[in-house]
Amino acid sequence: MPIQNVYIDTNVLMFSFDKKDDRGRDARKTIARLIRSLRENPEIKVKISQVVLGELMMHSCNGKCESGKVMELFEKLNIRSSDMPSVSLNVLVCASEILNANLRIGPNDALLVAQVLKDPLATWLLTTDTKLIGNMVIQEKMVFLDHRFTIDSSFRLNEQIVLG
C-alpha cells in the first residue's frame, strides 16, 4: 500500500485538549483512531503544516494549550520535523486561487488546503471547520488537479480513497 499523508487542522488538535464539551471528546476519538491506524499501517504519515504549527504556537502563548502536551501528542502521532512541510510557491499560488474563489475561507485555511491539494500522497484533511468540509471550491480544485482526498472531522479506519 502506498504512503498516505493525513493532515490535521489546528482545530482538531486544540479540541483534543478540551475536556469540557463534545467537540473535545470527538477530537480525542479521532486522534485515537488515527494513532491505532498508525500502529496497524506504517505507510500512514501524519503531516502538520507550518501554518498549523504557527496557530498552535499562538494558542500556546495565549495559554489555551500547553506546549508540553502538544509535544506529547506529536510523539504519539509519530510526527518528526520532516512531517512539517513548509509552504512552497506552488502552494501560495493555489492558496491565492482558493481565496479569490471563496471569500468565506481565510488565509490560513487556504494555505492548509492548498498544501493538501499539492501533496499527491494526501488522503485526509482532518478538520472541524464547516467552511472546508464539503466546500465546492475545494471540490472543484480537487477535480481540476485530479487529486481526491477526504475532508472530515472524523478519521475512519481502513477507509480507502477511491480515485475516479
Secondary structure as UniProt FT lines:
FT   STRAND          4..8
FT   HELIX           10..16
FT   HELIX           22..40
FT   TURN            42..43
FT   STRAND          44..47
FT   HELIX           50..61
FT   TURN            62..63
FT   HELIX           67..76
FT   TURN            77..78
FT   HELIX           81..83
FT   HELIX           89..101
FT   TURN            103..104
FT   HELIX           107..117
FT   TURN            120..121
FT   STRAND          122..126
FT   TURN            130..134
FT   HELIX           136..145
FT   STRAND          150..152
FT   TURN            157..158
//
